[in-house]
């Protein structure tokens, strides 16, 4: 995760601003799929809602 860009240090001075970029970098590394803006624009996303009891 550190190699993908996550700040894994402890304490109040942690940087969270780059975690979105790091998450995409980690997903590319784990899946082997290059996530480009063109790929993300062409994908169909499906979601659903679960009612709360």
C-alpha positions, -999 to +999 in steps of 0.1 A: +000+000+000+029+023+007+043+017-028+009+027-042+009+060-024-009+055+009+005+074+039+007+047+065+024+068+092+008+073+126-001+106+142-021+137+135+002+148+106-010+121+082-017+131+047-051+118+033-053+140+002-036+114-020-056+084-009-080+085-038-051+084-063-034+057-042-066+036-042-067+036-080-030+028-082-035-001-058-065-014-078-044-013-110-016-032-092-039-058-078-060-064-109-035-057-137-062-035-154-050+000-163-077+024-152-077+053-176-103+081-179-114+066-213-120+032-197-139+047-168-161+068-192-170+037-212-180+015-183-215+009-172-220+011-134-248-006-116-258+002-080-287-006-057-303+006-026-309-014+006-336-001+028-327+004+064-348-013+090 
